């Protein structure tokens, strides 16, 4: 399945070491101001080679719009786009082309398709998230019209945790450092840990927290396709995501109902809740409070330590990876989490307009 969404849809294509990564966005309303500089900035937040803790692969990731936009306005027709691959080094993968890399999609792709692109993981590569970021940026342009804001940030790397509620953070500081953690002191510790692990040829995972402010109430579906369920589906389709925790998440299992219930009150002509353990969604439908969740990412599976595995003939093999890889790709996943969130929310907002 290479298409995501209901009314607002993305069909993506491309492989890590193919000629291009691209996609087609369908269902975008007409007359949306198409801010290509904003979309390019979103791509720049994701692109490789952006800091000392990211992969050394150098790509401009320059966006090329093929259709669907005229005079900086969307036409309401399909928006097709391309980003060309310019710095792929496929020779790094030749030596291990017949070996299944541990915790990659090599083996499962081979089982499903009977063939695979071994160069950088092919279609399974996180490089394909470029298409998601472009579509998510367009979705943000739609949501901007109704004042919705989306903030994602790194809240944990390895065992270094930012143990603060998002309400106690200055979210404008997210982009102030290369690890995208809004707390300067914790960010410095995260960066040091990544650098230390990289020296040993190993890798780290982490957690991203995402917060959505000012999303309208009353949007979502009541049984199947709940808004929180759709967000979970979207986020879990991002490469390397191993966990999704919505609102109070697993902590709620240790609470009493009297502790967990979000009590209603009326103020300034609005219905509010005194707490937000529900994460802004109740019964699958938004209630007007902040939507928030946490996303767990596994460590980068490509490490520069010898590991035991098997080859395509089921023979025992020892793999020693080559190439250029993030020792921790969590900081570069921040715009991807925001993008998938924006796509879901824009899609459900457009669906809600159909009911009016």
Sine and cosine of phi, psi and omega as CSV:
sin_phi,cos_phi,sin_psi,cos_psi,sin_omega,cos_omega
0.00,0.00,0.92,-0.39,-0.03,-1.00
-0.93,-0.38,0.19,0.98,0.03,-1.00
-0.86,-0.50,0.72,-0.70,-0.02,-1.00
-0.80,-0.61,0.66,-0.75,0.09,-1.00
0.92,-0.40,0.19,-0.98,-0.01,-1.00
-0.95,-0.32,-0.97,0.25,0.10,-1.00
-1.00,0.05,-0.73,0.68,0.09,-1.00
-1.00,-0.04,0.94,-0.35,-0.16,-0.99
-0.82,-0.57,0.57,-0.82,0.14,-0.99
-0.86,-0.51,0.78,-0.63,0.23,-0.97
-0.93,-0.38,0.86,-0.51,-0.06,-1.00
-0.94,-0.34,0.37,-0.93,0.05,-1.00
-0.49,-0.87,0.27,-0.96,0.08,-1.00
0.89,-0.45,0.35,-0.94,0.04,-1.00
-0.80,-0.60,0.31,-0.95,-0.07,-1.00
-0.80,0.59,-0.69,0.72,-0.05,-1.00
-0.92,-0.38,0.30,0.95,0.12,-0.99
-0.98,0.22,-0.09,-1.00,-0.03,-1.00
-0.93,0.36,-0.59,0.81,-0.13,-0.99
-0.44,-0.90,0.37,-0.93,0.22,-0.98
-0.93,-0.37,0.63,-0.77,-0.03,-1.00
-0.33,-0.95,-0.11,-0.99,0.00,-1.00
-0.13,-0.99,0.15,-0.99,0.09,-1.00
-0.77,-0.63,0.84,-0.54,0.06,-1.00
-0.99,-0.16,0.86,-0.52,0.02,-1.00
-0.88,-0.47,0.54,-0.84,0.05,-1.00
1.00,-0.02,0.09,1.00,0.07,-1.00
-0.96,0.27,0.77,-0.64,0.00,-1.00
-0.87,0.49,0.37,-0.93,0.06,-1.00
-0.98,0.20,0.29,-0.96,0.09,-1.00
0.90,0.43,0.40,0.91,0.17,-0.99
-0.99,0.13,0.75,-0.66,0.07,-1.00
-0.88,0.47,0.88,-0.47,-0.10,-1.00
-1.00,-0.09,1.00,-0.06,-0.05,-1.00
-1.00,0.06,1.00,-0.01,-0.08,-1.00
-0.92,0.39,-0.48,0.88,0.04,-1.00
-0.92,0.40,-0.64,0.77,0.05,-1.00
-0.89,0.45,-0.70,0.72,0.00,-1.00
-0.89,0.45,-0.66,0.75,0.03,-1.00
-0.90,0.43,-0.62,0.79,0.05,-1.00
-0.88,0.47,-0.62,0.78,0.05,-1.00
-0.90,0.44,-0.65,0.76,0.06,-1.00
-0.90,0.44,-0.63,0.78,-0.01,-1.00
-0.90,0.43,-0.49,0.87,0.06,-1.00
-0.93,0.37,-0.43,0.90,-0.03,-1.00
-0.99,-0.11,-0.40,0.92,-0.23,-0.97
-0.91,0.42,0.41,-0.91,0.01,-1.00
-0.96,0.29,0.24,-0.97,0.10,-1.00
0.94,0.34,0.33,0.94,-0.11,-0.99
-1.00,0.05,-0.24,0.97,-0.01,-1.00
-0.38,-0.93,0.08,-1.00,-0.03,-1.00
-0.95,0.33,-0.23,0.97,-0.01,-1.00
-0.96,-0.28,0.20,0.98,0.03,-1.00
-0.92,-0.40,0.18,-0.98,0.03,-1.00
-0.82,0.58,0.48,-0.87,-0.02,-1.00
-1.00,0.05,0.02,1.00,0.09,-1.00
-0.87,0.49,0.73,-0.68,-0.06,-1.00
-0.94,-0.34,0.92,-0.38,0.05,-1.00
-0.72,-0.69,0.70,-0.71,0.06,-1.00
-0.96,0.29,-0.47,0.88,-0.05,-1.00
0.76,0.65,0.73,0.68,-0.01,-1.00
-0.98,0.22,0.83,-0.56,-0.06,-1.00
-0.97,0.23,0.74,-0.68,0.08,-1.00
-0.85,-0.53,0.89,-0.46,0.01,-1.00
-1.00,-0.01,0.79,-0.61,-0.07,-1.00
-0.99,-0.17,-0.58,0.82,-0.05,-1.00
-0.37,-0.93,0.22,-0.98,0.16,-0.99
1.00,-0.01,-0.01,1.00,-0.02,-1.00
-0.72,-0.69,0.69,-0.72,0.03,-1.00
-0.56,-0.83,0.76,-0.65,-0.02,-1.00
0.80,0.60,0.67,0.75,0.06,-1.00
0.88,0.47,0.44,0.90,0.08,-1.00
-0.79,-0.62,0.58,-0.81,0.10,-1.00
-0.96,0.27,0.57,-0.82,-0.05,-1.00
-1.00,-0.07,-0.19,0.98,-0.10,-0.99
1.00,0.03,-0.07,1.00,0.04,-1.00
-0.99,-0.14,0.19,-0.98,-0.03,-1.00
-0.83,0.55,0.73,-0.69,0.06,-1.00
-0.99,-0.15,0.94,-0.33,0.02,-1.00
-0.98,-0.20,0.63,-0.78,-0.04,-1.00
-0.56,-0.83,0.37,-0.93,0.00,-1.00
-0.69,-0.72,0.53,-0.85,0.22,-0.98
-0.73,-0.69,0.85,-0.53,-0.10,-1.00
-1.00,0.09,0.64,-0.77,0.13,-0.99
-1.00,0.08,0.83,-0.56,-0.06,-1.00
-0.86,-0.51,-0.23,0.97,-0.11,-0.99
-0.77,-0.63,0.57,0.82,0.06,-1.00
-0.97,0.24,0.72,-0.70,0.05,-1.00
-0.87,-0.49,0.99,0.13,-0.10,-0.99
-0.92,0.40,-0.39,0.92,-0.01,-1.00
-0.88,0.47,-0.40,0.92,0.03,-1.00
-0.89,0.45,-0.32,0.95,-0.11,-0.99
-0.96,-0.30,-0.08,1.00,-0.07,-1.00
-0.89,0.46,-0.69,0.73,-0.09,-1.00
-0.89,0.46,-0.52,0.86,-0.07,-1.00
-0.94,-0.35,0.36,0.93,-0.12,-0.99
-0.91,0.42,-0.38,0.93,0.00,-1.00
-0.97,-0.24,0.22,0.98,-0.03,-1.00
-0.91,-0.41,0.67,-0.74,0.04,-1.00
-1.00,0.07,0.87,-0.49,0.00,-1.00
-0.97,0.24,0.74,-0.67,0.00,-1.00
-0.84,0.54,0.70,-0.72,0.07,-1.00
0.89,0.46,0.31,0.95,0.16,-0.99
-0.98,-0.19,-0.01,-1.00,0.02,-1.00
-1.00,-0.05,0.17,0.99,-0.04,-1.00
-0.81,0.58,-0.81,0.58,-0.08,-1.00
-0.91,0.41,-0.72,0.70,-0.07,-1.00
-0.93,0.36,-0.61,0.79,0.08,-1.00
-0.89,0.45,-0.65,0.76,0.02,-1.00
-0.89,0.46,-0.64,0.77,0.00,-1.00
-0.93,0.36,-0.62,0.78,-0.05,-1.00
-0.97,0.25,-0.73,0.69,-0.17,-0.99
-0.97,-0.25,-0.32,0.95,-0.07,-1.00
0.97,0.24,0.12,0.99,0.01,-1.00
-0.32,-0.95,0.43,-0.90,0.04,-1.00
-0.43,-0.90,0.41,-0.91,0.12,-0.99
-1.00,-0.05,0.96,-0.28,-0.09,-1.00
-0.98,0.19,-0.13,0.99,-0.07,-1.00
-0.98,0.20,0.98,-0.22,0.05,-1.00
0.92,0.39,0.29,0.96,0.00,-1.00
1.00,-0.01,-0.12,0.99,0.07,-1.00
0.87,0.49,-0.79,-0.61,-0.03,-1.00
-0.94,0.34,-0.38,0.92,-0.02,-1.00
-0.99,0.16,-0.08,1.00,-0.05,-1.00
-0.93,0.36,0.54,-0.84,0.09,-1.00
-0.91,0.41,-0.20,0.98,0.04,-1.00
-0.89,0.45,-0.43,0.90,0.02,-1.00
-0.92,0.39,-0.23,0.97,0.03,-1.00
-0.93,0.36,-0.15,0.99,0.13,-0.99
-0.80,0.60,-0.72,0.69,-0.02,-1.00
-0.87,0.49,-0.64,0.77,0.03,-1.00
-0.88,0.47,-0.68,0.73,-0.04,-1.00
-0.91,0.42,-0.64,0.77,0.03,-1.00
-0.89,0.45,-0.77,0.64,-0.01,-1.00
-0.89,0.45,-0.62,0.79,0.04,-1.00
-0.91,0.42,-0.58,0.81,0.04,-1.00
-0.92,0.40,-0.64,0.77,0.07,-1.00
-0.90,0.43,-0.65,0.76,0.05,-1.00
-0.88,0.47,-0.61,0.79,0.05,-1.00
-0.89,0.46,-0.60,0.80,0.03,-1.00
-0.89,0.46,-0.58,0.82,0.08,-1.00
-0.93,0.38,-0.73,0.68,-0.05,-1.00
-0.93,0.38,-0.50,0.87,0.03,-1.00
-0.85,0.52,-0.51,0.86,-0.04,-1.00
-0.92,0.39,-0.36,0.93,0.02,-1.00
-0.92,-0.40,0.23,0.97,0.14,-0.99
0.99,0.16,0.28,0.96,-0.01,-1.00
-0.98,0.19,0.69,-0.73,0.04,-1.00
-0.84,-0.54,0.66,-0.75,-0.01,-1.00
-0.83,-0.57,0.81,-0.59,0.01,-1.00
-0.81,-0.59,0.84,-0.53,0.16,-0.99
-0.86,-0.51,0.57,-0.82,0.00,-1.00
-0.47,-0.88,0.35,-0.94,0.02,-1.00
-0.99,0.15,0.86,-0.51,-0.02,-1.00
-0.94,-0.34,-0.13,0.99,0.08,-1.00
-0.34,-0.94,0.67,-0.74,0.18,-0.98
-0.77,-0.64,0.85,-0.52,-0.06,-1.00
0.83,0.56,-0.83,-0.56,0.01,-1.00
-0.98,-0.20,0.18,0.98,0.07,-1.00
-1.00,-0.06,0.91,-0.42,-0.14,-0.99
-0.86,-0.51,0.68,-0.73,0.16,-0.99
-1.00,0.02,0.99,-0.12,-0.14,-0.99
-1.00,-0.09,0.87,0.50,0.03,-1.00
-0.72,-0.69,0.54,-0.84,0.11,-0.99
-0.93,0.37,0.58,-0.82,-0.05,-1.00
-0.88,0.48,-0.43,0.90,0.02,-1.00
-0.93,0.37,-0.31,0.95,0.00,-1.00
-0.99,-0.13,0.16,0.99,-0.04,-1.00
-0.92,-0.40,0.45,-0.89,0.15,-0.99
-1.00,-0.05,0.99,-0.14,-0.11,-0.99
-0.94,0.35,-0.20,0.98,0.08,-1.00
-0.95,0.31,-0.17,0.98,0.00,-1.00
-1.00,-0.01,0.04,1.00,-0.08,-1.00
-0.83,0.55,-0.69,0.72,-0.06,-1.00
-1.00,0.02,0.20,0.98,-0.05,-1.00
-0.99,0.15,-0.14,0.99,0.02,-1.00
-0.56,-0.83,0.28,-0.96,-0.16,-0.99
-0.96,0.28,-0.23,0.97,0.00,-1.00
-0.99,-0.12,-0.12,0.99,0.04,-1.00
0.87,0.49,0.71,0.70,0.12,-0.99
-0.92,-0.38,0.80,-0.60,-0.10,-1.00
-0.96,0.29,-0.08,1.00,0.05,-1.00
-0.97,-0.24,0.90,-0.44,-0.12,-0.99
-0.86,0.50,-0.70,0.71,-0.05,-1.00
-0.93,0.37,-0.70,0.72,0.03,-1.00
-0.91,0.41,-0.61,0.79,0.02,-1.00
-0.86,0.51,-0.68,0.73,-0.01,-1.00
-0.88,0.47,-0.64,0.77,0.03,-1.00
-0.92,0.40,-0.64,0.77,0.03,-1.00
-0.89,0.46,-0.71,0.70,-0.02,-1.00
-0.88,0.47,-0.69,0.72,0.02,-1.00
-0.88,0.48,-0.65,0.76,-0.01,-1.00
-0.92,0.39,-0.65,0.76,0.03,-1.00
-0.88,0.47,-0.71,0.71,-0.01,-1.00
-0.89,0.45,-0.64,0.77,0.00,-1.00
-0.92,0.40,-0.68,0.73,0.00,-1.00
-0.92,0.39,-0.61,0.80,0.01,-1.00
-0.88,0.48,-0.59,0.80,0.01,-1.00
-0.87,0.49,-0.53,0.85,-0.02,-1.00
-1.00,0.04,0.00,1.00,0.00,-1.00
0.99,0.15,0.17,0.98,-0.05,-1.00
-0.98,-0.22,-0.18,-0.98,-0.07,-1.00
-0.55,-0.84,0.16,-0.99,-0.01,-1.00
-0.71,-0.70,0.42,-0.91,0.16,-0.99
-0.94,-0.34,-0.25,-0.97,-0.01,-1.00
0.03,-1.00,-0.19,-0.98,-0.05,-1.00
-0.77,-0.64,0.67,-0.75,0.11,-0.99
-0.91,-0.41,0.74,-0.67,0.11,-0.99
-0.98,-0.20,0.68,-0.73,0.01,-1.00
-0.82,-0.58,0.71,-0.70,-0.03,-1.00
-0.79,-0.61,0.73,-0.68,0.06,-1.00
-0.89,-0.46,0.83,-0.56,-0.02,-1.00
-0.93,-0.36,0.63,-0.78,0.14,-0.99
0.93,0.36,0.51,0.86,0.13,-0.99
-0.98,0.18,0.69,-0.72,-0.09,-1.00
-0.87,0.49,0.49,-0.87,0.06,-1.00
-0.99,0.14,0.35,-0.94,0.09,-1.00
0.99,0.11,0.26,0.97,-0.03,-1.00
-0.93,-0.36,0.76,-0.64,-0.01,-1.00
0.63,-0.78,0.01,-1.00,-0.02,-1.00
-0.88,-0.48,0.54,-0.84,-0.21,-0.98
-0.99,0.13,-0.45,0.89,-0.08,-1.00
-0.86,-0.51,-0.99,0.16,0.12,-0.99
-1.00,0.00,0.37,-0.93,-0.05,-1.00
0.88,0.48,0.52,0.86,0.14,-0.99
-0.80,0.60,0.50,-0.86,-0.02,-1.00
-0.87,0.48,-0.67,0.74,0.03,-1.00
-0.93,0.37,-0.55,0.83,0.04,-1.00
-0.93,0.38,-0.63,0.78,0.01,-1.00
-0.93,0.37,-0.60,0.80,0.09,-1.00
-0.89,0.45,-0.67,0.74,0.04,-1.00
-0.88,0.48,-0.70,0.71,0.03,-1.00
-0.86,0.50,-0.69,0.72,-0.02,-1.00
-0.90,0.43,-0.74,0.67,-0.06,-1.00
-0.93,0.38,-0.62,0.78,0.00,-1.00
-0.94,0.33,-0.19,0.98,0.06,-1.00
-1.00,0.03,-0.06,1.00,0.09,-1.00
-0.97,0.25,0.64,-0.77,0.01,-1.00
-0.79,0.61,0.70,-0.71,0.16,-0.99
0.96,0.27,0.07,1.00,0.06,-1.00
-0.97,0.25,0.77,-0.64,-0.02,-1.00
-0.88,-0.47,-0.13,0.99,-0.01,-1.00
-0.36,-0.93,0.54,-0.84,0.02,-1.00
-0.69,-0.72,0.83,-0.56,-0.05,-1.00
-0.80,-0.60,0.89,-0.45,-0.11,-0.99
-0.97,-0.22,0.71,-0.71,0.01,-1.00
0.85,0.53,-0.75,-0.66,0.01,-1.00
-0.94,0.34,-0.27,0.96,0.14,-0.99
0.83,0.55,-0.67,-0.74,-0.07,-1.00
-0.92,0.38,-0.41,0.91,0.03,-1.00
-0.89,0.46,-0.45,0.89,-0.02,-1.00
-0.90,0.44,-0.43,0.90,-0.02,-1.00
-0.92,0.38,-0.28,0.96,-0.01,-1.00
-0.98,-0.22,0.07,1.00,-0.07,-1.00
-0.97,-0.25,0.38,-0.93,0.14,-0.99
-1.00,0.05,0.37,-0.93,0.02,-1.00
-0.85,0.53,-0.60,0.80,0.00,-1.00
-0.92,0.40,-0.40,0.92,0.03,-1.00
-1.00,0.04,-0.53,0.85,-0.14,-0.99
-1.00,0.00,-0.49,0.87,-0.09,-1.00
-0.87,0.49,0.71,-0.71,0.05,-1.00
-1.00,-0.03,0.95,-0.30,-0.11,-0.99
-0.98,0.19,0.72,-0.69,-0.01,-1.00
-0.99,0.14,0.51,-0.86,0.19,-0.98
-0.46,-0.89,0.27,-0.96,-0.07,-1.00
-0.88,-0.47,0.83,-0.56,-0.02,-1.00
-0.50,-0.87,0.61,-0.79,0.03,-1.00
0.78,0.62,0.63,0.78,0.04,-1.00
0.90,0.43,0.43,0.90,0.01,-1.00
-0.73,-0.68,0.53,-0.85,0.16,-0.99
-1.00,0.04,0.81,-0.59,0.01,-1.00
-0.79,-0.61,0.16,-0.99,0.14,-0.99
-0.86,-0.51,0.59,-0.81,-0.08,-1.00
-0.96,0.28,-0.47,0.88,0.13,-0.99
-0.80,-0.59,0.09,-1.00,-0.01,-1.00
-0.66,-0.75,0.77,0.64,0.06,-1.00
-0.91,0.42,-0.40,0.92,0.02,-1.00
-0.95,0.30,-0.22,0.98,0.01,-1.00
0.94,0.35,0.43,0.90,0.08,-1.00
0.99,0.11,0.03,1.00,0.00,-1.00
-0.69,-0.72,0.79,-0.61,0.06,-1.00
-0.76,-0.65,0.76,-0.65,-0.03,-1.00
0.90,0.43,0.42,0.91,0.01,-1.00
0.99,0.11,0.07,1.00,-0.10,-0.99
-0.81,-0.59,0.67,-0.74,-0.02,-1.00
-0.91,0.42,0.61,-0.79,-0.02,-1.00
-0.92,-0.38,0.09,1.00,0.06,-1.00
0.99,-0.12,-0.24,0.97,0.08,-1.00
-0.99,0.15,0.15,-0.99,0.03,-1.00
-0.85,0.52,0.70,-0.71,0.16,-0.99
-1.00,-0.01,0.79,-0.62,0.02,-1.00
-0.55,-0.83,0.48,-0.88,0.00,-1.00
-0.34,-0.94,0.22,-0.98,0.04,-1.00
-0.84,-0.55,0.53,-0.85,-0.07,-1.00
-0.78,-0.63,0.81,-0.59,0.01,-1.00
-0.99,-0.16,0.77,-0.64,0.04,-1.00
-0.92,-0.38,0.69,-0.73,0.07,-1.00
-0.96,0.28,0.23,-0.97,0.09,-1.00
-0.91,0.42,0.46,-0.89,0.10,-1.00
-0.81,0.59,0.84,-0.54,-0.07,-1.00
-0.96,0.29,-0.41,0.91,0.05,-1.00
-0.99,0.13,0.95,-0.31,0.02,-1.00
-0.83,-0.56,0.30,-0.95,-0.08,-1.00
-0.97,-0.26,0.76,0.65,0.07,-1.00
-0.81,-0.59,0.68,-0.74,0.00,-1.00
-0.89,0.46,0.70,-0.71,-0.01,-1.00
-0.69,-0.72,0.46,-0.89,0.04,-1.00
-1.00,0.03,0.64,-0.77,0.02,-1.00
-0.40,-0.92,-0.34,-0.94,0.10,-1.00
-0.73,-0.68,0.27,-0.96,0.06,-1.00
-0.98,-0.21,-0.09,-1.00,-0.07,-1.00
-0.91,0.41,-0.28,0.96,0.04,-1.00
-0.98,-0.18,0.24,0.97,0.03,-1.00
0.93,0.36,0.30,0.95,0.06,-1.00
-1.00,0.09,0.55,-0.83,0.06,-1.00
-0.88,0.48,0.65,-0.76,0.00,-1.00
-0.57,-0.82,0.39,-0.92,0.10,-0.99
-0.91,-0.41,0.79,-0.61,-0.02,-1.00
-0.94,-0.35,0.67,-0.74,0.11,-0.99
-0.75,-0.66,0.95,-0.30,-0.14,-0.99
-0.94,0.33,0.47,-0.88,0.16,-0.99
-0.83,-0.56,0.01,-1.00,0.06,-1.00
0.97,-0.26,-0.18,-0.98,-0.08,-1.00
-0.84,-0.55,0.87,-0.49,-0.11,-0.99
-0.60,-0.80,0.48,-0.88,0.06,-1.00
-0.94,0.33,0.78,-0.63,0.14,-0.99
-0.91,0.41,-0.39,0.92,0.11,-0.99
-0.43,-0.90,0.92,-0.40,-0.07,-1.00
-1.00,-0.03,0.11,0.99,-0.05,-1.00
-0.87,0.50,-0.71,0.70,0.01,-1.00
-0.85,0.52,-0.59,0.81,0.01,-1.00
-0.98,0.21,-0.20,0.98,0.02,-1.00
-1.00,0.10,-0.19,0.98,-0.01,-1.00
-0.83,0.56,-0.78,0.63,0.01,-1.00
-0.92,0.39,-0.41,0.91,0.03,-1.00
-0.94,0.33,-0.68,0.73,0.05,-1.00
-0.88,0.48,-0.70,0.72,0.04,-1.00
-0.88,0.48,-0.65,0.76,-0.05,-1.00
-0.91,0.42,-0.73,0.69,0.01,-1.00
-0.90,0.44,-0.61,0.79,0.05,-1.00
-0.89,0.46,-0.72,0.70,-0.01,-1.00
-0.89,0.45,-0.64,0.77,0.00,-1.00
-0.88,0.47,-0.70,0.72,0.01,-1.00
-0.90,0.43,-0.73,0.69,-0.08,-1.00
-0.93,0.37,-0.63,0.77,0.06,-1.00
-0.91,0.42,-0.66,0.75,0.02,-1.00
-0.86,0.50,-0.75,0.66,-0.04,-1.00
-0.95,0.31,-0.50,0.86,0.10,-1.00
-0.90,0.43,-0.69,0.72,0.02,-1.00
-0.91,0.41,-0.61,0.79,0.06,-1.00
-0.89,0.46,-0.66,0.75,-0.02,-1.00
-0.90,0.44,-0.50,0.86,0.02,-1.00
-0.92,0.39,-0.45,0.89,0.01,-1.00
-0.94,0.34,-0.37,0.93,-0.02,-1.00
-0.99,0.16,-0.31,0.95,-0.11,-0.99
-0.98,0.22,0.00,0.00,0.00,0.00
